[in-house]
């Protein structure tokens, strides 16, 4: 019972830290986008705008909640809650040396939860009973099917090298050299695929403001919109952690690990401020005609190389 209590207690602390991290990630994004646009960003609330995220949260949760009469109210209401729950559930797979959960199939767990996230977007769009929201949902389905096929094939090359599905193995196998150098093309492809996973610019087709008003979340307001917002930024923070762990050394017992996470988060924001939205057919072309064949060829190459290296050792 003591161990169970410690696991629950540490998980709660982790969730609180993630939510605080998300709050300041939004501040970081607004500051960086401000400087990209040659302006200051939020700087009124607190010293250099430090209390701005808390002001935004209070504003959002205190606003009136609107519920469309023609919507399916139960699904409409619970979709953002489940979306936020799944985004926070991803953090259970973060490896620890002690206490909290660190299990052997943590990679499979993370991929399963990532795949479940799109169902909440589909249900949110469908239950809104709005044409724009439904179009955003349909786009997210097509996008998920497209990039997750190549994402799994990219990750298979890494998994063959770490001999298992445990995320902690990424740390052990990168002591000598980072995977971003060993798997050079695949490492960059992985980062781009995770960028598409979080529905961020230039792949934010489910939330295309220019043609879909706001996409799948167009009918949401107040606290439910805040939950969708929190879920998206919690996913960005998690993907930054996953990138730092899988291709940038993953030095979990070092302060440099958190600096790497911050650097990848900065990259996410920098891409948003620099690149325009992709055309939808170009994403499909990129994934099916470029990433899929390249990831398959690289998988064959790395598995063959590994087999030859093993035979050479045992000869």
C-alpha positions as CSV (number, residue, x, y, z in Angstrom):
1,X,0.0,0.0,0.0
2,X,2.9,2.3,0.7
3,X,4.3,1.8,-2.8
4,X,0.9,2.4,-4.3
5,X,0.5,5.6,-2.3
6,X,4.0,6.8,-3.4
7,X,3.2,6.1,-7.1
8,X,-0.1,8.0,-6.9
9,X,1.5,10.9,-5.0
10,X,4.4,11.2,-7.5
11,X,2.0,10.9,-10.4
12,X,-0.1,13.8,-9.0
13,X,3.1,15.9,-8.5
14,X,4.1,15.1,-12.1
15,X,0.7,16.2,-13.5
16,X,0.8,19.5,-11.5
17,X,4.4,20.1,-12.8
18,X,3.2,19.4,-16.4
19,X,0.3,21.8,-16.1
20,X,2.6,24.5,-14.7
21,X,5.1,23.8,-17.5
22,X,2.3,24.1,-20.1
23,X,1.3,27.5,-18.6
24,X,4.8,28.9,-19.1
25,X,5.2,27.2,-22.5
26,X,2.2,29.3,-23.7
27,X,4.1,32.4,-22.3
28,X,7.3,31.3,-24.1
29,X,5.4,30.9,-27.3
30,X,3.8,34.3,-27.1
31,X,7.1,35.9,-26.3
32,X,9.0,34.2,-29.1
33,X,6.2,34.9,-31.7
34,X,6.2,38.5,-30.4
35,X,10.0,38.9,-31.1
36,X,9.6,37.1,-34.5
37,X,6.9,39.8,-35.3
38,X,9.2,42.5,-34.0
39,X,7.1,43.3,-30.9
40,X,7.4,42.5,-27.2
41,X,4.6,39.9,-26.6
42,X,2.7,40.0,-23.3
43,X,4.5,42.2,-20.9
44,X,1.9,43.9,-18.7
45,X,0.7,41.3,-16.2
46,X,3.5,40.9,-13.6
47,X,7.3,41.3,-14.3
48,X,7.8,40.8,-18.0
49,X,4.3,39.2,-18.3
50,X,5.1,36.3,-15.9
51,X,1.6,36.1,-14.6
52,X,-0.1,36.3,-18.0
53,X,-0.7,32.5,-18.3
54,X,-2.6,32.5,-14.9
55,X,-4.6,35.6,-16.1
56,X,-5.5,33.7,-19.3
57,X,-6.6,30.7,-17.3
58,X,-8.8,32.7,-15.0
59,X,-10.3,34.5,-17.9
60,X,-11.1,31.3,-19.9
61,X,-12.6,29.4,-16.9
62,X,-14.7,32.3,-15.7
63,X,-16.3,33.0,-19.2
64,X,-19.8,31.8,-20.0
65,X,-20.0,28.3,-21.4
66,X,-22.1,28.1,-24.7
67,X,-23.6,24.7,-25.7
68,X,-25.1,24.5,-29.2
69,X,-28.7,23.2,-29.1
70,X,-28.3,20.9,-32.1
71,X,-25.1,19.3,-30.7
72,X,-24.9,15.9,-29.1
73,X,-24.4,17.4,-25.6
74,X,-22.9,14.4,-23.7
75,X,-20.2,13.6,-26.3
76,X,-19.7,17.4,-26.9
77,X,-19.1,18.0,-23.2
78,X,-16.8,15.0,-22.4
79,X,-14.6,15.0,-25.6
80,X,-12.3,17.9,-24.3
81,X,-12.1,16.2,-20.8
82,X,-11.0,12.9,-22.3
83,X,-8.6,14.7,-24.7
84,X,-6.9,16.4,-21.7
85,X,-6.9,13.1,-19.8
86,X,-5.1,11.2,-22.6
87,X,-2.5,14.0,-23.0
88,X,-1.7,13.7,-19.3
89,X,-1.8,9.9,-19.5
90,X,1.1,10.0,-22.0
91,X,3.3,11.2,-19.1
92,X,2.9,7.9,-17.3
93,X,5.3,6.4,-19.8
94,X,8.1,8.8,-18.9
95,X,10.9,6.6,-17.5
96,X,12.2,7.0,-13.9
97,X,15.1,5.4,-12.2
98,X,13.1,5.0,-9.0
99,X,9.6,5.2,-7.6
100,X,7.2,6.1,-10.4
101,X,6.1,3.9,-13.2
102,X,8.8,2.6,-15.5
103,X,7.6,-0.5,-17.4
104,X,9.0,-2.6,-20.1
105,X,6.4,-1.8,-22.8
106,X,6.3,1.9,-22.2
107,X,6.9,2.7,-25.9
108,X,3.9,0.6,-27.0
109,X,1.8,2.3,-24.3
110,X,2.8,5.8,-25.5
111,X,2.0,4.9,-29.2
112,X,-1.4,3.5,-28.2
113,X,-2.4,6.6,-26.2
114,X,-1.2,8.8,-29.0
115,X,-3.4,6.9,-31.4
116,X,-6.4,7.3,-29.1
117,X,-6.1,11.0,-29.0
118,X,-7.5,11.5,-32.5
119,X,-10.8,9.8,-31.5
120,X,-11.5,12.7,-29.1
121,X,-11.0,15.2,-32.0
122,X,-13.3,13.1,-34.2
123,X,-16.0,13.0,-31.5
124,X,-15.6,16.7,-30.7
125,X,-16.1,17.7,-34.4
126,X,-19.0,15.3,-35.0
127,X,-20.9,16.1,-31.8
128,X,-20.7,19.9,-32.6
129,X,-23.1,19.3,-35.5
130,X,-21.2,22.0,-37.5
131,X,-19.9,21.7,-41.0
132,X,-16.5,23.4,-40.2
133,X,-16.0,21.3,-37.1
134,X,-16.8,18.1,-39.0
135,X,-14.3,19.0,-41.8
136,X,-11.6,19.6,-39.3
137,X,-12.3,16.1,-37.8
138,X,-12.1,14.4,-41.2
139,X,-8.8,16.1,-41.9
140,X,-7.4,14.9,-38.6
141,X,-8.4,11.3,-39.4
142,X,-6.7,11.4,-42.8
143,X,-3.6,13.1,-41.3
144,X,-3.4,10.5,-38.5
145,X,-3.6,7.5,-40.8
146,X,-1.0,9.1,-43.1
147,X,1.8,10.0,-40.7
148,X,1.4,7.3,-38.1
149,X,2.2,4.6,-40.7
150,X,5.6,6.2,-41.5
151,X,6.1,7.2,-37.8
152,X,5.9,3.5,-36.7
153,X,8.3,2.5,-39.5
154,X,10.8,5.2,-38.5
155,X,10.6,4.2,-34.8
156,X,11.1,0.5,-35.7
157,X,14.7,1.3,-36.8
158,X,15.3,2.7,-33.4
159,X,13.7,-0.2,-31.6
160,X,15.8,-2.8,-33.4
161,X,18.9,-1.0,-32.0
162,X,17.7,-0.7,-28.4
163,X,16.4,-4.3,-28.3
164,X,13.1,-3.7,-26.6
165,X,10.1,-1.3,-26.0
166,X,11.4,0.2,-22.8
167,X,12.1,4.0,-23.1
168,X,14.9,3.8,-20.5
169,X,16.9,1.8,-23.1
170,X,17.2,5.0,-25.2
171,X,19.2,6.5,-22.4
172,X,21.5,3.5,-22.0
173,X,22.2,3.1,-25.8
174,X,23.0,6.7,-26.4
175,X,25.8,7.0,-23.8
176,X,28.5,6.9,-26.6
177,X,26.7,8.7,-29.4
178,X,23.3,10.4,-30.0
179,X,20.9,8.7,-32.3
180,X,20.4,11.9,-34.2
181,X,23.9,11.3,-35.7
182,X,23.6,7.5,-36.1
183,X,20.1,7.7,-37.7
184,X,20.6,11.1,-39.3
185,X,17.8,11.2,-41.9
186,X,15.4,9.2,-39.7
187,X,16.0,11.6,-36.7
188,X,14.9,14.6,-38.7
189,X,11.9,12.7,-40.2
190,X,10.9,11.7,-36.7
191,X,10.9,15.3,-35.5
192,X,8.8,16.4,-38.5
193,X,6.4,13.4,-37.9
194,X,6.0,14.4,-34.3
195,X,5.3,18.0,-35.4
196,X,2.4,16.6,-37.5
197,X,1.3,14.5,-34.5
198,X,0.7,17.6,-32.4
199,X,-1.3,19.3,-35.2
200,X,1.1,22.2,-35.2
201,X,2.0,24.6,-38.0
202,X,2.8,23.9,-40.8
203,X,0.6,20.8,-40.4
204,X,-2.3,22.4,-38.5
205,X,-5.0,21.2,-40.9
206,X,-7.5,20.2,-38.2
207,X,-7.5,23.9,-37.0
208,X,-7.2,25.7,-40.4
209,X,-8.3,29.2,-39.4
210,X,-8.1,30.5,-43.0
211,X,-10.6,28.0,-44.4
212,X,-12.3,26.3,-41.4
213,X,-12.8,29.3,-39.1
214,X,-11.2,27.3,-36.2
215,X,-11.6,23.7,-37.2
216,X,-12.9,21.0,-34.9
217,X,-13.0,23.3,-31.8
218,X,-15.0,26.1,-33.5
219,X,-18.1,25.6,-31.2
220,X,-16.1,25.3,-28.0
221,X,-15.7,28.2,-25.5
222,X,-14.7,28.8,-21.9
223,X,-13.4,25.9,-19.8
224,X,-13.9,23.3,-22.6
225,X,-11.8,25.3,-25.0
226,X,-9.2,25.7,-22.3
227,X,-9.0,21.9,-21.9
228,X,-8.4,21.4,-25.6
229,X,-5.7,24.1,-25.4
230,X,-4.1,22.5,-22.4
231,X,-4.2,19.1,-24.1
232,X,-2.4,20.4,-27.2
233,X,0.4,22.1,-25.3
234,X,0.8,19.1,-22.9
235,X,1.3,17.0,-26.1
236,X,3.9,19.5,-27.4
237,X,5.8,19.3,-24.1
238,X,5.6,15.5,-24.2
239,X,6.8,15.3,-27.8
240,X,9.7,17.6,-26.9
241,X,10.6,15.3,-24.1
242,X,10.3,12.2,-26.4
243,X,12.5,13.8,-29.0
244,X,15.2,14.7,-26.4
245,X,15.0,11.1,-25.0
246,X,15.0,9.2,-28.3
247,X,17.4,11.2,-30.5
248,X,19.2,13.8,-28.4
249,X,21.0,11.6,-25.9
250,X,18.3,11.2,-23.3
251,X,20.5,12.0,-20.3
252,X,17.8,11.7,-17.7
253,X,20.0,12.3,-14.7
254,X,21.4,15.6,-16.0
255,X,20.1,19.2,-16.2
256,X,21.1,19.1,-19.9
257,X,18.1,16.9,-20.5
258,X,15.7,19.6,-19.5
259,X,17.7,22.2,-21.6
260,X,17.2,19.8,-24.6
261,X,13.5,19.6,-23.9
262,X,13.3,23.4,-23.8
263,X,15.4,23.6,-27.1
264,X,13.0,21.3,-28.9
265,X,10.0,23.2,-27.6
266,X,11.6,26.4,-28.9
267,X,12.0,24.6,-32.3
268,X,8.2,23.8,-32.3
269,X,7.4,27.5,-31.7
270,X,10.1,28.8,-34.1
271,X,8.6,26.6,-36.9
272,X,5.2,28.1,-36.2
273,X,6.5,31.6,-36.5
274,X,8.5,30.9,-39.6
275,X,6.6,28.6,-41.9
276,X,3.2,29.0,-43.6
277,X,0.6,26.2,-43.5
278,X,1.3,23.3,-46.0
279,X,-1.2,22.6,-48.7
280,X,-3.2,19.5,-47.7
281,X,-2.3,17.4,-50.8
282,X,1.4,18.2,-50.2
283,X,1.3,16.7,-46.8
284,X,-0.2,13.5,-48.3
285,X,2.5,13.5,-51.0
286,X,5.2,14.1,-48.3
287,X,4.1,11.2,-46.2
288,X,3.0,8.5,-48.7
289,X,5.5,9.2,-51.5
290,X,8.5,10.4,-49.5
291,X,8.5,9.3,-45.9
292,X,7.0,5.9,-46.3
293,X,9.4,4.5,-48.9
294,X,12.4,6.2,-47.3
295,X,11.6,4.8,-43.8
296,X,11.1,1.3,-45.3
297,X,14.4,1.4,-47.1
298,X,16.2,2.7,-44.0
299,X,14.6,0.0,-41.8
300,X,15.9,-2.7,-44.2
301,X,19.3,-1.0,-44.2
302,X,19.7,-0.7,-40.4
303,X,18.4,-4.2,-39.8
304,X,20.8,-5.6,-42.4
305,X,23.6,-3.6,-40.9
306,X,22.8,-4.9,-37.4
307,X,22.7,-8.5,-38.6
308,X,26.1,-8.2,-40.3
309,X,27.6,-6.5,-37.2
310,X,26.2,-9.4,-35.0
311,X,27.6,-12.0,-37.3
312,X,31.0,-10.3,-37.3
313,X,31.1,-10.3,-33.5
314,X,30.2,-14.0,-33.1
315,X,32.5,-15.2,-35.9
